[in-house]
Amino acid sequence: MKIYLDIDGVLLNSNYEQMPYVKEFINCVFDISKGEVYWLTTHCKDGTSDRALEHIIDIVDPDIFEMLKRVIPTKWDTLKTEGIDLDSEFLWFDDNIFQSEYSVLEDIGKEYCLIKVDNNLDEMIEFLKEHNV
């Protein structure tokens, strides 16, 4: 299963600080995805991770940064859903999406793949464990 991650609002809170439980969350998504973790953030839409990593390097703990260097970049233009392999099994963790992005998921019956994060990475870890995702 592929996992897509936003940065702001998921890994970082609204004050641009590392979210509580981010290390446990990142460990969990890497385990579940078997390493297929992708950036789906405005900081990484050109197919490279450089801007995403520059954005977080001085915020997250060094060991977390090392893990996040393994996240695979995506390429998209207008909608984040352009960067998702919609034919695959996936989860997308984001705090805020456009209605047009949600409509893309609805049209293919995969709206359940969007997991809304609201300062609750501890709940996200429990969700992943409970559902054996």
N, C-alpha and C positions, 0 to 999 in steps of 0.2 A: 504494500500500500504506500502510495506517495503522500507526503505531507508538505503542505504549502504554508509558509509563515510570513506574516506581516511583522514589522519591527515596532513602530510606534503604536502603543496601545496593547501590544501583545508581549513583547520582550522588554519594552520600556514603558513606564507609566507617563502620565500627562506632564510630569515635571522632568522628563527625560532622565529618569533614574531607573536602574535595573529593577525589574519587577520581583517581588518576593516569589520564591520557589522556581525561579527561572532555570537554575541548574538542574533541578529534578525534572522539570518539564522537558528541557532539551535532551536529557538522557533518555527520557521516556519516548519522545518522538523518534529519536535515532534508533532505539531498540525496536519499536513497532514498525518503522518504515524500512528497517534493515539498511539504513544509510540513504534512503531516497527522500531527502529533506531539501526543499526548494524555497528560495526567497520569492515572495510575492508581495513586494513593497515598492513604493515610489522611489525608494533609494536604490533599487535594482530592477530596472526595466529594460536595460540595454544589452542584456546577456552577459554582463560581467558583475562580479561581486564587489569591485573596488569601492564604490560609493557606500554600499551597505556597511562594509567593514570599517570604512573611515568614520561613518556615523556612530558606530557603537564602541570603537576601540578604547576610548577614554571613559566609557560609562560602565561597561560590564567588567566583571572580574576577569583577570587574565586567563584562568582555566576555562571559563565559559567562552571567552573570545576564541581560544584555541579550538573548542568544539565547533563554534559557529563558522570558523574558516572552512569547514567541510560542507557547509550548506551550498547547494548547487544554484547558480543564477538562472533566472528565467528572462525571457524576452517578450515584451508586450508593448502595445502602443497606447490604446485608449482605455480599454477595460482590463482589469486584472484577470478576468476569465480567459483572456487571450493567451495568458501564460500558463494555463492549466492544461494538462493532458486529460481532456474531458472523457476520453474513452477508457481511462484507467480507473481503478479504485483509488480514491483519495480523500483526504480531509484537508480543509482549508481553515486555518485559524486566523481570524481577523477581528478587529473591534468595530469597524465601520465600513460598510460597502455601499455602493450605489444601487439604486433600485434596478437599473439596467443590468448590473452584474448578477443580482439575485434572479432576475427574469431569465437570464441565460441558464442558470442552474435549474430553475423551475421548468423551462422548456424541455430539458432532457431528463427530468425527474430526479435530479441530484441535489436538490436544495438541502437535503439532510447532511450533505458533505461539508456544508459551511458551519463552523463552530464559532459562535460569538464569544469573544473574550472580553470580560469587563472586570479588570483587576482581580481575576480569580484563577490564576494558574494552578493553585492547589486543587480547585474543583476540576480543572481540565485534566490533571494527572489522575484523579479519582475516576473521572469519566472514561479515560482511556483504559485504565486497569479494569474497571467494572465491565466494560463492553468487550474486553479482550480484543481490542482493535489492533 
